[in-house]
Amino acid sequence: MIKINLLPPEYEEAQKKKEVIMLGGGAGVILICVLTFFWFIQKSRAAALEGKIRQSEADLQTFQTIIGEINQIEADKKRKEEKLNVIKSLNRSRLIYPVLFEDFIPIVPADVWITNMALDEKGDSIKITMSCRATSNFAVATWLTNLQQSPHFSGINLGSISYSRSEQSTTLSFSLDCSYQHRGPLPLSEYY
């Protein structure tokens, strides 16, 4: 059998070019569809991320407001604690001298008189300088023993003793220095 091709050769070349163009166009369309599909996916991801960013920014604003309120509360708490510490300090210092005399008066013998007393606060302790009179050496010895046995008094220093005699009695004059620091809780300490 003999085949006769009645079509000109240019037609066959044109058909091949059309096929190549159609294949290239189809591949281009498929490539554009795939790229468009990926673009839509990326666009939807970007939109979701932008939504998350907006939500995160709104949450950040809420948290910053809450943090501001917490900082304000902490500042108020600090001011109130400082005020409470001042009140406690004032209460403690208000009680120092009454407690001193509660500790001091019971140990002074009946036959000893304090004619002058100077108090000097040194940190937690109080330096006491006294001018005293007594009726006998035994009264002075009793008082020194009471001071030494008390846990609140330390650094006891007895000055020189001078005697003065009258027709009816003998009086001893002397100076005494010591340090006082209350040991144990102060009265009413559970209230401050």
C-alpha beads as a LAMMPS data file, in Angstrom:
LAMMPS data file: protein, C-alpha beads

192 atoms
191 bonds

1 atom types
1 bond types

-500.0 500.0 xlo xhi
-500.0 500.0 ylo yhi
-500.0 500.0 zlo zhi

Masses

1 110.0

Atoms # bond

1 1 1 0.000 0.000 0.000
2 1 1 1.160 3.364 -0.873
3 1 1 0.591 6.358 1.288
4 1 1 0.187 9.633 -0.359
5 1 1 0.437 12.704 1.730
6 1 1 -1.524 15.473 0.167
7 1 1 -0.739 17.943 2.894
8 1 1 2.107 20.257 2.372
9 1 1 5.171 19.712 4.639
10 1 1 4.720 23.148 6.184
11 1 1 1.379 22.049 7.503
12 1 1 2.947 19.132 9.299
13 1 1 5.542 21.429 10.852
14 1 1 2.850 23.883 11.842
15 1 1 0.906 21.012 13.478
16 1 1 4.009 19.980 15.400
17 1 1 4.503 23.563 16.526
18 1 1 0.848 23.730 17.588
19 1 1 1.264 20.526 19.559
20 1 1 4.407 21.894 21.244
21 1 1 2.621 25.172 21.939
22 1 1 -0.409 23.298 23.294
23 1 1 1.789 21.091 25.453
24 1 1 3.751 24.123 26.616
25 1 1 0.529 26.059 27.219
26 1 1 -0.992 23.125 29.120
27 1 1 2.162 22.799 31.200
28 1 1 2.077 26.580 31.746
29 1 1 -1.578 26.443 32.772
30 1 1 -0.859 23.550 35.127
31 1 1 2.146 25.441 36.524
32 1 1 0.023 28.591 36.966
33 1 1 -2.704 26.526 38.665
34 1 1 -0.155 24.914 41.013
35 1 1 1.450 28.285 41.770
36 1 1 -1.985 29.870 42.300
37 1 1 -2.897 27.007 44.638
38 1 1 0.312 27.537 46.663
39 1 1 -0.266 31.306 46.615
40 1 1 -3.793 30.823 48.053
41 1 1 -2.391 28.481 50.703
42 1 1 0.304 31.015 51.641
43 1 1 -2.230 33.847 51.608
44 1 1 -4.559 31.914 53.932
45 1 1 -1.613 31.132 56.238
46 1 1 -0.579 34.790 56.204
47 1 1 -4.172 35.816 56.994
48 1 1 -4.273 33.279 59.862
49 1 1 -0.924 34.562 61.178
50 1 1 -2.135 38.171 60.932
51 1 1 -5.236 37.153 62.914
52 1 1 -3.014 35.530 65.525
53 1 1 -0.839 38.654 65.629
54 1 1 -3.901 40.859 66.177
55 1 1 -5.130 38.480 68.898
56 1 1 -1.672 38.429 70.496
57 1 1 -1.505 42.229 70.419
58 1 1 -4.943 42.419 72.068
59 1 1 -3.787 39.889 74.692
60 1 1 -0.585 41.902 75.172
61 1 1 -2.608 45.064 75.813
62 1 1 -4.770 43.174 78.313
63 1 1 -1.711 41.748 80.061
64 1 1 0.012 45.152 80.119
65 1 1 -3.075 46.596 81.776
66 1 1 -3.057 43.767 84.315
67 1 1 0.701 44.192 84.904
68 1 1 0.158 47.928 85.442
69 1 1 -2.538 47.166 88.015
70 1 1 -0.268 44.607 89.721
71 1 1 2.596 47.132 89.836
72 1 1 0.228 49.710 91.336
73 1 1 -0.965 47.188 93.938
74 1 1 2.647 46.261 94.788
75 1 1 3.576 49.945 95.128
76 1 1 0.554 50.477 97.421
77 1 1 1.527 47.372 99.398
78 1 1 5.111 48.630 99.749
79 1 1 3.912 52.050 100.950
80 1 1 1.558 50.433 103.449
81 1 1 4.296 48.077 104.690
82 1 1 6.616 51.059 105.168
83 1 1 3.859 52.874 107.055
84 1 1 3.256 49.750 109.172
85 1 1 6.994 49.488 109.921
86 1 1 7.024 53.140 111.023
87 1 1 4.030 52.490 113.288
88 1 1 5.704 49.364 114.697
89 1 1 8.917 51.289 115.294
90 1 1 7.016 54.062 117.053
91 1 1 5.163 51.510 119.203
92 1 1 8.428 49.780 120.102
93 1 1 10.154 53.037 120.974
94 1 1 7.101 54.134 122.942
95 1 1 7.366 50.974 125.056
96 1 1 11.131 51.101 125.665
97 1 1 11.081 53.391 128.707
98 1 1 8.043 51.863 130.453
99 1 1 9.591 48.413 130.008
100 1 1 12.941 49.758 131.253
101 1 1 11.343 50.983 134.454
102 1 1 9.331 47.761 134.834
103 1 1 12.647 45.874 134.743
104 1 1 14.514 48.476 136.831
105 1 1 12.228 49.364 139.757
106 1 1 11.854 45.852 141.266
107 1 1 15.625 45.397 141.626
108 1 1 16.281 48.696 143.450
109 1 1 16.387 48.015 147.207
110 1 1 14.181 50.117 149.486
111 1 1 17.182 51.712 151.207
112 1 1 18.760 53.026 147.950
113 1 1 17.728 56.362 146.401
114 1 1 18.513 57.522 142.905
115 1 1 19.122 61.255 142.919
116 1 1 19.972 61.686 139.238
117 1 1 19.590 59.434 136.198
118 1 1 20.787 60.044 132.619
119 1 1 19.713 57.749 129.777
120 1 1 21.547 57.567 126.448
121 1 1 20.224 55.309 123.683
122 1 1 22.956 53.470 121.784
123 1 1 21.360 51.276 119.113
124 1 1 19.356 48.542 120.826
125 1 1 20.732 49.290 124.290
126 1 1 20.450 52.202 126.699
127 1 1 23.419 53.489 128.696
128 1 1 22.316 54.470 132.188
129 1 1 24.356 56.832 134.368
130 1 1 23.076 57.327 137.926
131 1 1 23.948 59.276 141.036
132 1 1 22.705 57.362 144.058
133 1 1 22.515 57.356 147.827
134 1 1 22.181 54.408 150.177
135 1 1 21.890 53.834 153.916
136 1 1 24.481 51.035 154.142
137 1 1 27.103 49.001 152.359
138 1 1 24.668 46.079 152.432
139 1 1 22.109 48.074 150.417
140 1 1 24.748 48.877 147.777
141 1 1 25.852 45.221 147.685
142 1 1 22.237 44.035 147.376
143 1 1 21.607 46.424 144.526
144 1 1 24.776 45.399 142.656
145 1 1 23.833 41.732 143.102
146 1 1 20.323 42.397 141.768
147 1 1 21.741 44.226 138.727
148 1 1 24.228 41.442 137.994
149 1 1 21.575 38.732 138.291
150 1 1 19.162 40.541 135.997
151 1 1 19.426 39.424 132.355
152 1 1 18.602 42.948 131.181
153 1 1 21.566 44.830 132.689
154 1 1 25.242 44.501 131.774
155 1 1 28.484 46.468 131.968
156 1 1 27.861 47.470 135.589
157 1 1 30.452 49.966 136.825
158 1 1 30.360 51.253 140.401
159 1 1 32.033 54.617 140.974
160 1 1 33.708 55.797 144.149
161 1 1 31.666 55.786 147.342
162 1 1 31.697 58.775 149.692
163 1 1 30.332 58.641 153.216
164 1 1 28.521 61.447 155.010
165 1 1 27.564 61.086 158.644
166 1 1 24.961 62.915 160.576
167 1 1 23.873 62.454 164.161
168 1 1 21.126 60.034 163.202
169 1 1 22.507 58.127 160.169
170 1 1 25.269 57.495 157.696
171 1 1 24.610 58.084 154.002
172 1 1 26.665 56.662 151.153
173 1 1 26.834 58.624 147.894
174 1 1 28.071 56.897 144.747
175 1 1 27.722 56.809 140.977
176 1 1 26.729 53.778 138.954
177 1 1 26.881 53.138 135.194
178 1 1 25.363 50.210 133.336
179 1 1 23.862 49.215 130.016
180 1 1 20.279 48.091 129.604
181 1 1 18.802 45.918 126.888
182 1 1 15.496 44.134 127.375
183 1 1 15.829 40.396 126.806
184 1 1 12.753 38.651 125.511
185 1 1 9.637 39.989 123.805
186 1 1 8.289 43.378 124.676
187 1 1 4.804 43.507 126.187
188 1 1 2.052 43.724 123.567
189 1 1 4.528 42.582 120.875
190 1 1 1.880 40.336 119.324
191 1 1 -0.101 43.475 118.362
192 1 1 2.615 45.046 116.214

Bonds

1 1 1 2
2 1 2 3
3 1 3 4
4 1 4 5
5 1 5 6
6 1 6 7
7 1 7 8
8 1 8 9
9 1 9 10
10 1 10 11
11 1 11 12
12 1 12 13
13 1 13 14
14 1 14 15
15 1 15 16
16 1 16 17
17 1 17 18
18 1 18 19
19 1 19 20
20 1 20 21
21 1 21 22
22 1 22 23
23 1 23 24
24 1 24 25
25 1 25 26
26 1 26 27
27 1 27 28
28 1 28 29
29 1 29 30
30 1 30 31
31 1 31 32
32 1 32 33
33 1 33 34
34 1 34 35
35 1 35 36
36 1 36 37
37 1 37 38
38 1 38 39
39 1 39 40
40 1 40 41
41 1 41 42
42 1 42 43
43 1 43 44
44 1 44 45
45 1 45 46
46 1 46 47
47 1 47 48
48 1 48 49
49 1 49 50
50 1 50 51
51 1 51 52
52 1 52 53
53 1 53 54
54 1 54 55
55 1 55 56
56 1 56 57
57 1 57 58
58 1 58 59
59 1 59 60
60 1 60 61
61 1 61 62
62 1 62 63
63 1 63 64
64 1 64 65
65 1 65 66
66 1 66 67
67 1 67 68
68 1 68 69
69 1 69 70
70 1 70 71
71 1 71 72
72 1 72 73
73 1 73 74
74 1 74 75
75 1 75 76
76 1 76 77
77 1 77 78
78 1 78 79
79 1 79 80
80 1 80 81
81 1 81 82
82 1 82 83
83 1 83 84
84 1 84 85
85 1 85 86
86 1 86 87
87 1 87 88
88 1 88 89
89 1 89 90
90 1 90 91
91 1 91 92
92 1 92 93
93 1 93 94
94 1 94 95
95 1 95 96
96 1 96 97
97 1 97 98
98 1 98 99
99 1 99 100
100 1 100 101
101 1 101 102
102 1 102 103
103 1 103 104
104 1 104 105
105 1 105 106
106 1 106 107
107 1 107 108
108 1 108 109
109 1 109 110
110 1 110 111
111 1 111 112
112 1 112 113
113 1 113 114
114 1 114 115
115 1 115 116
116 1 116 117
117 1 117 118
118 1 118 119
119 1 119 120
120 1 120 121
121 1 121 122
122 1 122 123
123 1 123 124
124 1 124 125
125 1 125 126
126 1 126 127
127 1 127 128
128 1 128 129
129 1 129 130
130 1 130 131
131 1 131 132
132 1 132 133
133 1 133 134
134 1 134 135
135 1 135 136
136 1 136 137
137 1 137 138
138 1 138 139
139 1 139 140
140 1 140 141
141 1 141 142
142 1 142 143
143 1 143 144
144 1 144 145
145 1 145 146
146 1 146 147
147 1 147 148
148 1 148 149
149 1 149 150
150 1 150 151
151 1 151 152
152 1 152 153
153 1 153 154
154 1 154 155
155 1 155 156
156 1 156 157
157 1 157 158
158 1 158 159
159 1 159 160
160 1 160 161
161 1 161 162
162 1 162 163
163 1 163 164
164 1 164 165
165 1 165 166
166 1 166 167
167 1 167 168
168 1 168 169
169 1 169 170
170 1 170 171
171 1 171 172
172 1 172 173
173 1 173 174
174 1 174 175
175 1 175 176
176 1 176 177
177 1 177 178
178 1 178 179
179 1 179 180
180 1 180 181
181 1 181 182
182 1 182 183
183 1 183 184
184 1 184 185
185 1 185 186
186 1 186 187
187 1 187 188
188 1 188 189
189 1 189 190
190 1 190 191
191 1 191 192
